[in-house]
């Protein structure tokens, strides 16, 4: 792995998760919602999973008898404390692997997805929820504007998350079969920007970017952020809006029984015959 891959300070991420552990019941609504969505998608899959791994353990886990939770933060009391980028399992260990809002802060997401695929048994299922590229665009916009006004330069405050096309490419690159990618946007309202930042802090989503400004931002910075946010992104009741995009990934470890795309030219019927139309050749 080259240095240009490193975006997140993984030690800071572990510290953030440990700090949020006592207050997750108050601030973990987005993780809970994502887990509920994963459970809903699992209900549509008529299969019994005998062994499962949950990467990321915040407030709840799947109701499966033989399930293990994994997280790098010891304060979250997972069954296994380990880095998501270095999964400590033998190949083909689990029928099911899920991850609720955990993998978007890995530095080597392609490598992590490939490890997950290798850890699944043939025809095993992977479902994950990750924050997507539209997440907190309002906060990013306001902080960039305020920092430019105060210092004339920019430093990253909100992580750059992947979008749906990128995630689709990564799933295929990792070797998953039959990948399905979809996303949902959630708008949450707060009294002010400070309340939003408090929620993020105790959700375990504080700024862990390596290129973040190491010195604490000034009171002037936060004061102007609160003011500008209220001016540009508030509703008629004076509450500010914050957008979260959650991208859901579904993919299967390859197995010979799975549906395969037809080879080009192998169709048994012409489209023109099916549509009862006339096929015409268009001159080049």
DOMARTOR-96124 format. One record per residue: residue number from 0; residue in one letter; x, y, z of N, C-alpha, C in turn. Coordinates in steps of 0.05 Angstrom, whole numbers. Layout:
N
REC, k, r, n_px, n_py, n_pz, ca_px, ca_py, ca_pz, c_px, c_py, c_pz
REC, NUM, a, X, Y, Z, X, Y, Z, X, Y, Z
...
END
This chain:
284
REC, k, r, n_px, n_py, n_pz, ca_px, ca_py, ca_pz, c_px, c_py, c_pz
REC, 0, x, 17, -24, 0, 0, 0, 0, 18, 25, 0
REC, 1, x, 12, 44, -18, 28, 68, -19, 17, 89, -2
REC, 2, x, 33, 110, 5, 25, 130, 23, 0, 146, 14
REC, 3, x, -3, 148, -13, -25, 164, -23, -52, 151, -18
REC, 4, x, -52, 125, -8, -77, 112, -1, -87, 121, 26
REC, 5, x, -69, 130, 43, -77, 136, 70, -92, 163, 71
REC, 6, x, -117, 162, 78, -134, 185, 80, -142, 189, 110
REC, 7, x, -147, 167, 124, -157, 168, 151, -135, 160, 171
REC, 8, x, -135, 173, 194, -118, 165, 216, -133, 144, 232
REC, 9, x, -125, 119, 228, -141, 97, 240, -139, 97, 271
REC, 10, x, -118, 107, 282, -116, 109, 311, -136, 129, 322
REC, 11, x, -140, 152, 307, -160, 171, 315, -188, 159, 313
REC, 12, x, -193, 143, 292, -219, 130, 289, -225, 112, 313
REC, 13, x, -205, 97, 321, -208, 79, 345, -215, 96, 369
REC, 14, x, -200, 118, 373, -206, 136, 396, -234, 148, 394
REC, 15, x, -242, 156, 371, -269, 167, 367, -290, 147, 375
REC, 16, x, -287, 122, 367, -307, 101, 373, -307, 95, 403
REC, 17, x, -283, 94, 415, -282, 89, 444, -296, 112, 459
REC, 18, x, -292, 137, 450, -304, 159, 464, -335, 159, 461
REC, 19, x, -345, 150, 438, -374, 151, 434, -389, 128, 447
REC, 20, x, -374, 107, 456, -388, 83, 466, -408, 89, 488
REC, 21, x, -403, 105, 508, -423, 109, 530, -448, 124, 521
REC, 22, x, -446, 138, 498, -469, 155, 490, -482, 146, 464
REC, 23, x, -476, 122, 455, -488, 113, 430, -518, 110, 431
REC, 24, x, -529, 103, 454, -558, 101, 455, -572, 128, 450
REC, 25, x, -558, 150, 456, -570, 176, 452, -564, 187, 424
REC, 26, x, -542, 179, 412, -533, 191, 387, -530, 171, 364
REC, 27, x, -536, 146, 368, -530, 126, 347, -554, 120, 329
REC, 28, x, -571, 140, 325, -596, 136, 309, -589, 127, 280
REC, 29, x, -568, 138, 268, -562, 132, 240, -552, 104, 237
REC, 30, x, -536, 95, 256, -527, 67, 256, -551, 48, 259
REC, 31, x, -568, 55, 278, -592, 38, 283, -610, 37, 258
REC, 32, x, -614, 60, 245, -630, 60, 221, -617, 43, 199
REC, 33, x, -591, 45, 196, -577, 29, 176, -579, 0, 181
REC, 34, x, -577, -8, 206, -580, -36, 213, -608, -46, 208
REC, 35, x, -628, -30, 213, -656, -37, 207, -659, -42, 177
REC, 36, x, -646, -25, 161, -648, -28, 132, -634, -54, 123
REC, 37, x, -612, -60, 135, -598, -86, 129, -616, -109, 136
REC, 38, x, -629, -108, 159, -647, -130, 167, -670, -132, 147
REC, 39, x, -681, -110, 137, -703, -111, 118, -694, -124, 92
REC, 40, x, -670, -118, 83, -659, -130, 59, -655, -160, 63
REC, 41, x, -647, -168, 87, -642, -196, 92, -669, -212, 92
REC, 42, x, -690, -199, 100, -716, -213, 100, -725, -221, 72
REC, 43, x, -716, -206, 52, -723, -212, 25, -707, -235, 13
REC, 44, x, -687, -244, 28, -670, -266, 18, -678, -291, 34
REC, 45, x, -690, -310, 20, -701, -334, 33, -678, -354, 37
REC, 46, x, -663, -350, 58, -641, -367, 64, -635, -367, 94
REC, 47, x, -626, -389, 105, -618, -391, 132, -587, -389, 133
REC, 48, x, -577, -371, 149, -548, -368, 151, -539, -380, 178
REC, 49, x, -520, -399, 176, -511, -414, 199, -489, -399, 214
REC, 50, x, -473, -384, 200, -451, -370, 213, -448, -342, 201
REC, 51, x, -445, -322, 218, -445, -294, 208, -424, -277, 223
REC, 52, x, -415, -257, 209, -396, -237, 221, -408, -209, 217
REC, 53, x, -408, -194, 238, -417, -166, 237, -393, -148, 241
REC, 54, x, -385, -134, 220, -362, -115, 221, -373, -88, 229
REC, 55, x, -366, -80, 254, -377, -55, 265, -399, -61, 285
REC, 56, x, -393, -57, 310, -412, -63, 331, -417, -38, 347
REC, 57, x, -441, -26, 344, -447, -2, 358, -469, -6, 379
REC, 58, x, -494, -10, 370, -515, -13, 389, -531, -38, 387
REC, 59, x, -530, -52, 365, -545, -77, 362, -531, -96, 343
REC, 60, x, -539, -121, 343, -528, -140, 324, -551, -157, 313
REC, 61, x, -545, -171, 292, -565, -188, 279, -574, -211, 297
REC, 62, x, -599, -219, 294, -610, -241, 310, -604, -267, 296
REC, 63, x, -579, -275, 297, -570, -300, 286, -554, -315, 308
REC, 64, x, -558, -341, 311, -547, -355, 333, -517, -354, 333
REC, 65, x, -504, -361, 312, -474, -361, 311, -464, -336, 296
REC, 66, x, -465, -314, 310, -455, -289, 299, -433, -277, 316
REC, 67, x, -413, -266, 303, -391, -254, 318, -389, -224, 309
REC, 68, x, -384, -207, 329, -381, -179, 323, -351, -172, 323
REC, 69, x, -343, -154, 305, -315, -145, 303, -314, -115, 301
REC, 70, x, -297, -103, 317, -292, -75, 315, -263, -70, 326
REC, 71, x, -251, -47, 317, -224, -41, 326, -225, -27, 353
REC, 72, x, -248, -18, 362, -250, -3, 387, -258, -22, 410
REC, 73, x, -241, -25, 430, -246, -42, 452, -270, -32, 469
REC, 74, x, -274, -6, 469, -296, 5, 485, -323, -3, 476
REC, 75, x, -326, -12, 451, -351, -22, 441, -357, -51, 447
REC, 76, x, -338, -63, 461, -340, -91, 470, -348, -111, 448
REC, 77, x, -334, -111, 426, -340, -131, 405, -330, -158, 414
REC, 78, x, -340, -179, 401, -330, -206, 406, -300, -208, 399
REC, 79, x, -293, -194, 377, -266, -195, 367, -257, -167, 362
REC, 80, x, -235, -158, 376, -224, -132, 371, -202, -135, 350
REC, 81, x, -207, -123, 326, -188, -125, 304, -193, -103, 284
REC, 82, x, -173, -96, 268, -176, -76, 248, -191, -87, 224
REC, 83, x, -211, -73, 215, -227, -82, 192, -210, -86, 167
REC, 84, x, -187, -73, 165, -170, -75, 142, -152, -100, 143
REC, 85, x, -152, -114, 166, -136, -138, 170, -153, -159, 184
REC, 86, x, -171, -171, 169, -190, -190, 180, -175, -216, 189
REC, 87, x, -179, -224, 214, -164, -247, 225, -178, -273, 222
REC, 88, x, -188, -279, 198, -203, -304, 194, -192, -320, 171
REC, 89, x, -196, -346, 172, -188, -364, 150, -207, -360, 127
REC, 90, x, -199, -366, 103, -217, -364, 80, -242, -382, 83
REC, 91, x, -263, -372, 72, -289, -386, 72, -299, -393, 100
REC, 92, x, -299, -373, 118, -307, -378, 146, -336, -372, 152
REC, 93, x, -350, -355, 136, -377, -346, 143, -396, -348, 119
REC, 94, x, -421, -353, 126, -443, -353, 106, -452, -325, 100
REC, 95, x, -449, -308, 120, -460, -280, 118, -441, -261, 132
REC, 96, x, -436, -238, 119, -421, -216, 131, -437, -191, 127
REC, 97, x, -441, -176, 149, -455, -150, 147, -438, -128, 159
REC, 98, x, -442, -104, 151, -427, -81, 163, -445, -56, 163
REC, 99, x, -455, -48, 186, -471, -24, 188, -454, 1, 193
REC, 100, x, -451, 18, 173, -437, 44, 176, -410, 41, 189
REC, 101, x, -393, 26, 177, -367, 21, 188, -344, 24, 168
REC, 102, x, -348, 15, 144, -326, 12, 125, -318, 38, 110
REC, 103, x, -334, 59, 113, -328, 83, 97, -303, 98, 107
REC, 104, x, -292, 90, 130, -268, 102, 140, -244, 84, 139
REC, 105, x, -245, 63, 122, -221, 47, 117, -204, 61, 96
REC, 106, x, -178, 58, 98, -160, 70, 78, -158, 53, 53
REC, 107, x, -159, 27, 56, -157, 9, 33, -184, -5, 30
REC, 108, x, -204, 9, 20, -230, -3, 17, -230, -25, -4
REC, 109, x, -217, -22, -27, -216, -45, -46, -204, -70, -33
REC, 110, x, -182, -67, -18, -170, -90, -5, -187, -102, 16
REC, 111, x, -202, -85, 31, -220, -95, 52, -243, -110, 40
REC, 112, x, -254, -100, 18, -276, -115, 5, -266, -142, -6
REC, 113, x, -242, -142, -17, -231, -168, -27, -227, -187, -4
REC, 114, x, -218, -178, 20, -215, -196, 43, -242, -207, 52
REC, 115, x, -263, -189, 51, -290, -198, 59, -300, -220, 40
REC, 116, x, -295, -215, 14, -304, -236, -5, -290, -262, 0
REC, 117, x, -264, -261, 6, -249, -285, 11, -256, -299, 37
REC, 118, x, -267, -284, 56, -275, -295, 82, -303, -308, 80
REC, 119, x, -318, -302, 59, -344, -315, 56, -341, -343, 43
REC, 120, x, -359, -361, 52, -361, -387, 39, -372, -383, 10
REC, 121, x, -367, -401, -8, -379, -399, -35, -409, -395, -32
REC, 122, x, -420, -376, -47, -448, -369, -47, -456, -355, -21
REC, 123, x, -436, -344, -6, -441, -329, 18, -449, -300, 11
REC, 124, x, -463, -287, 29, -474, -261, 24, -460, -239, 40
REC, 125, x, -457, -216, 27, -446, -192, 40, -465, -169, 37
REC, 126, x, -472, -156, 59, -489, -132, 59, -476, -111, 76
REC, 127, x, -474, -87, 66, -461, -65, 81, -476, -39, 76
REC, 128, x, -474, -22, 96, -483, 6, 93, -459, 24, 98
REC, 129, x, -454, 43, 80, -432, 62, 82, -443, 90, 77
REC, 130, x, -430, 110, 89, -437, 138, 83, -428, 144, 54
REC, 131, x, -445, 158, 39, -439, 164, 11, -432, 193, 7
REC, 132, x, -426, 200, -18, -414, 225, -25, -430, 250, -19
REC, 133, x, -457, 248, -17, -473, 271, -11, -476, 277, 19
REC, 134, x, -464, 260, 35, -466, 263, 64, -454, 289, 73
REC, 135, x, -470, 304, 89, -461, 329, 101, -450, 350, 81
REC, 136, x, -462, 351, 58, -452, 371, 38, -457, 399, 48
REC, 137, x, -478, 403, 65, -483, 429, 76, -460, 438, 95
REC, 138, x, -452, 420, 113, -431, 427, 132, -405, 431, 117
REC, 139, x, -399, 415, 98, -374, 418, 82, -374, 446, 68
REC, 140, x, -397, 453, 56, -399, 479, 42, -394, 502, 62
REC, 141, x, -407, 501, 84, -405, 524, 103, -377, 526, 115
REC, 142, x, -366, 503, 123, -339, 504, 135, -318, 514, 116
REC, 143, x, -320, 506, 90, -302, 516, 70, -304, 546, 67
REC, 144, x, -329, 556, 66, -333, 584, 62, -322, 600, 86
REC, 145, x, -328, 591, 110, -319, 605, 134, -288, 605, 136
REC, 146, x, -276, 582, 130, -247, 581, 132, -233, 598, 112
REC, 147, x, -245, 599, 88, -234, 618, 67, -236, 647, 76
REC, 148, x, -259, 654, 88, -262, 681, 98, -243, 688, 120
REC, 149, x, -237, 669, 137, -220, 675, 161, -190, 674, 154
REC, 150, x, -182, 652, 140, -154, 647, 136, -144, 648, 107
REC, 151, x, -163, 649, 89, -156, 650, 60, -147, 623, 49
REC, 152, x, -150, 601, 64, -142, 575, 55, -162, 554, 65
REC, 153, x, -157, 529, 57, -176, 507, 63, -161, 484, 76
REC, 154, x, -174, 471, 95, -165, 445, 106, -189, 428, 108
REC, 155, x, -187, 401, 104, -211, 384, 104, -223, 381, 131
REC, 156, x, -250, 384, 132, -265, 380, 157, -284, 357, 155
REC, 157, x, -293, 350, 131, -312, 329, 126, -300, 309, 107
REC, 158, x, -301, 283, 113, -288, 263, 97, -300, 261, 68
REC, 159, x, -283, 255, 49, -292, 251, 21, -302, 222, 17
REC, 160, x, -328, 218, 17, -339, 191, 15, -344, 184, -14
REC, 161, x, -344, 158, -20, -348, 148, -48, -377, 151, -56
REC, 162, x, -382, 152, -82, -410, 153, -92, -418, 125, -103
REC, 163, x, -443, 123, -112, -453, 97, -121, -438, 85, -144
REC, 164, x, -431, 99, -166, -416, 86, -187, -389, 76, -178
REC, 165, x, -376, 91, -160, -350, 82, -150, -353, 57, -134
REC, 166, x, -374, 55, -117, -378, 32, -101, -385, 8, -118
REC, 167, x, -400, 12, -140, -406, -10, -158, -380, -21, -170
REC, 168, x, -363, -4, -178, -337, -12, -190, -320, -27, -170
REC, 169, x, -320, -18, -145, -304, -31, -124, -315, -59, -118
REC, 170, x, -341, -62, -118, -352, -89, -113, -345, -109, -135
REC, 171, x, -345, -100, -160, -338, -117, -182, -308, -123, -181
REC, 172, x, -292, -103, -175, -263, -106, -172, -256, -126, -151
REC, 173, x, -271, -127, -129, -266, -145, -107, -274, -174, -113
REC, 174, x, -290, -177, -134, -297, -204, -143, -324, -214, -134
REC, 175, x, -342, -195, -125, -369, -203, -118, -386, -209, -142
REC, 176, x, -402, -229, -141, -422, -235, -162, -448, -221, -155
REC, 177, x, -463, -215, -176, -491, -205, -174, -492, -181, -155
REC, 178, x, -474, -161, -158, -475, -138, -140, -499, -121, -144
REC, 179, x, -510, -110, -122, -532, -91, -123, -524, -68, -105
REC, 180, x, -526, -43, -117, -519, -19, -103, -543, 0, -103
REC, 181, x, -551, 10, -80, -571, 30, -79, -565, 49, -56
REC, 182, x, -579, 72, -56, -574, 91, -34, -600, 105, -26
REC, 183, x, -599, 115, -2, -621, 131, 9, -610, 156, 22
REC, 184, x, -624, 178, 19, -616, 203, 32, -635, 209, 55
REC, 185, x, -623, 216, 78, -638, 223, 102, -632, 252, 109
REC, 186, x, -653, 268, 113, -649, 295, 122, -657, 297, 151
REC, 187, x, -638, 306, 168, -642, 309, 196, -640, 338, 203
REC, 188, x, -657, 348, 221, -657, 376, 229, -646, 379, 258
REC, 189, x, -633, 401, 262, -621, 407, 288, -626, 436, 296
REC, 190, x, -624, 441, 322, -627, 469, 331, -606, 487, 319
REC, 191, x, -581, 477, 317, -560, 493, 305, -537, 474, 298
REC, 192, x, -516, 486, 285, -493, 469, 275, -478, 456, 298
REC, 193, x, -477, 469, 321, -463, 457, 344, -476, 431, 353
REC, 194, x, -503, 430, 352, -517, 406, 359, -511, 384, 338
REC, 195, x, -509, 391, 313, -502, 372, 292, -474, 360, 298
REC, 196, x, -455, 378, 303, -427, 369, 308, -425, 352, 333
REC, 197, x, -442, 357, 353, -442, 341, 377, -452, 313, 370
REC, 198, x, -473, 311, 354, -484, 285, 345, -462, 269, 331
REC, 199, x, -448, 283, 313, -427, 269, 297, -405, 259, 316
REC, 200, x, -397, 275, 335, -376, 268, 354, -384, 242, 369
REC, 201, x, -408, 241, 380, -416, 218, 396, -429, 196, 379
REC, 202, x, -428, 199, 353, -435, 178, 334, -409, 163, 326
REC, 203, x, -386, 174, 335, -361, 163, 327, -351, 173, 300
REC, 204, x, -363, 194, 290, -356, 204, 263, -341, 231, 265
REC, 205, x, -325, 235, 286, -309, 260, 287, -288, 260, 265
REC, 206, x, -276, 283, 260, -257, 286, 238, -232, 269, 244
REC, 207, x, -227, 249, 227, -203, 232, 230, -186, 233, 205
REC, 208, x, -189, 254, 189, -172, 257, 165, -143, 263, 172
REC, 209, x, -125, 250, 159, -97, 255, 164, -89, 284, 158
REC, 210, x, -102, 296, 137, -96, 323, 129, -112, 344, 145
REC, 211, x, -126, 335, 166, -141, 354, 181, -123, 374, 195
REC, 212, x, -133, 397, 202, -118, 417, 217, -114, 407, 246
REC, 213, x, -89, 405, 254, -83, 393, 280, -90, 411, 303
REC, 214, x, -88, 437, 299, -96, 456, 320, -126, 459, 321
REC, 215, x, -136, 463, 345, -165, 467, 348, -174, 492, 334
REC, 216, x, -198, 490, 321, -209, 514, 308, -216, 535, 329
REC, 217, x, -215, 560, 321, -220, 582, 340, -250, 585, 346
REC, 218, x, -257, 597, 369, -285, 603, 374, -298, 620, 352
REC, 219, x, -281, 637, 339, -292, 653, 317, -300, 636, 294
REC, 220, x, -285, 615, 289, -291, 596, 267, -318, 583, 272
REC, 221, x, -322, 572, 296, -347, 559, 303, -370, 578, 304
REC, 222, x, -366, 602, 314, -387, 622, 315, -397, 629, 287
REC, 223, x, -378, 633, 269, -386, 640, 241, -399, 616, 227
REC, 224, x, -389, 592, 234, -402, 568, 222, -431, 565, 230
REC, 225, x, -436, 569, 255, -464, 568, 265, -481, 589, 251
REC, 226, x, -470, 613, 249, -486, 635, 237, -491, 630, 207
REC, 227, x, -470, 623, 192, -473, 618, 163, -491, 594, 157
REC, 228, x, -489, 573, 174, -506, 550, 170, -535, 557, 173
REC, 229, x, -541, 573, 194, -569, 581, 199, -579, 598, 176
REC, 230, x, -562, 614, 164, -570, 632, 142, -576, 617, 117
REC, 231, x, -560, 597, 111, -561, 584, 84, -577, 558, 84
REC, 232, x, -578, 543, 107, -590, 517, 106, -610, 512, 130
REC, 233, x, -627, 532, 134, -647, 528, 155, -675, 527, 143
REC, 234, x, -694, 514, 157, -721, 513, 148, -737, 536, 159
REC, 235, x, -763, 536, 154, -779, 559, 162, -782, 561, 193
REC, 236, x, -776, 539, 207, -777, 539, 236, -750, 547, 248
REC, 237, x, -731, 553, 232, -705, 561, 242, -686, 538, 248
REC, 238, x, -694, 514, 243, -677, 491, 248, -660, 486, 223
REC, 239, x, -635, 478, 227, -617, 473, 204, -621, 444, 194
REC, 240, x, -615, 440, 168, -617, 414, 155, -589, 402, 151
REC, 241, x, -588, 375, 155, -563, 360, 150, -571, 335, 134
REC, 242, x, -557, 331, 112, -563, 308, 95, -543, 286, 100
REC, 243, x, -553, 262, 102, -536, 238, 103, -544, 219, 80
REC, 244, x, -525, 212, 63, -530, 192, 42, -518, 166, 52
REC, 245, x, -535, 145, 52, -526, 119, 60, -527, 101, 35
REC, 246, x, -504, 90, 28, -503, 71, 5, -503, 43, 15
REC, 247, x, -520, 26, 3, -522, -2, 11, -509, -19, -11
REC, 248, x, -493, -38, -2, -479, -57, -20, -489, -85, -14
REC, 249, x, -495, -100, -35, -502, -128, -33, -486, -143, -54
REC, 250, x, -473, -164, -46, -458, -180, -65, -454, -209, -54
REC, 251, x, -449, -227, -73, -447, -255, -66, -419, -266, -73
REC, 252, x, -408, -283, -56, -384, -297, -63, -390, -316, -85
REC, 253, x, -373, -318, -105, -379, -335, -129, -385, -364, -122
REC, 254, x, -404, -375, -138, -411, -403, -135, -422, -412, -162
REC, 255, x, -417, -437, -169, -425, -447, -196, -455, -447, -200
REC, 256, x, -471, -447, -178, -500, -448, -180, -512, -421, -187
REC, 257, x, -497, -400, -185, -508, -373, -188, -514, -367, -218
REC, 258, x, -534, -350, -221, -542, -341, -248, -518, -327, -261
REC, 259, x, -515, -333, -287, -493, -321, -302, -504, -307, -327
REC, 260, x, -491, -285, -335, -500, -270, -359, -496, -287, -384
REC, 261, x, -513, -284, -403, -510, -298, -428, -487, -288, -444
REC, 262, x, -474, -306, -459, -452, -298, -476, -463, -281, -499
REC, 263, x, -448, -260, -508, -457, -244, -531, -462, -262, -555
REC, 264, x, -485, -258, -568, -492, -273, -592, -506, -299, -586
REC, 265, x, -512, -305, -561, -523, -331, -554, -554, -330, -552
REC, 266, x, -566, -307, -557, -595, -305, -556, -609, -323, -576
REC, 267, x, -632, -335, -568, -646, -354, -585, -668, -340, -602
REC, 268, x, -675, -315, -595, -696, -301, -609, -687, -273, -616
REC, 269, x, -696, -263, -638, -690, -235, -646, -709, -216, -632
REC, 270, x, -698, -193, -624, -715, -173, -611, -737, -163, -630
REC, 271, x, -731, -161, -656, -751, -153, -675, -775, -172, -676
REC, 272, x, -770, -198, -673, -792, -217, -673, -809, -214, -648
REC, 273, x, -796, -210, -625, -811, -207, -600, -829, -183, -601
REC, 274, x, -818, -160, -612, -833, -136, -614, -852, -135, -638
REC, 275, x, -851, -156, -655, -867, -156, -679, -863, -132, -696
REC, 276, x, -837, -126, -700, -830, -103, -716, -811, -111, -738
REC, 277, x, -804, -93, -756, -787, -98, -778, -758, -89, -771
REC, 278, x, -739, -107, -776, -711, -100, -770, -699, -87, -795
REC, 279, x, -688, -64, -792, -675, -50, -814, -646, -45, -808
REC, 280, x, -630, -48, -829, -601, -42, -826, -596, -13, -831
REC, 281, x, -581, 0, -813, -575, 28, -816, -548, 31, -828
REC, 282, x, -546, 44, -852, -519, 47, -864, -500, 63, -847
REC, 283, x, -475, 55, -846, -455, 70, -831, -445, 94, -846
END
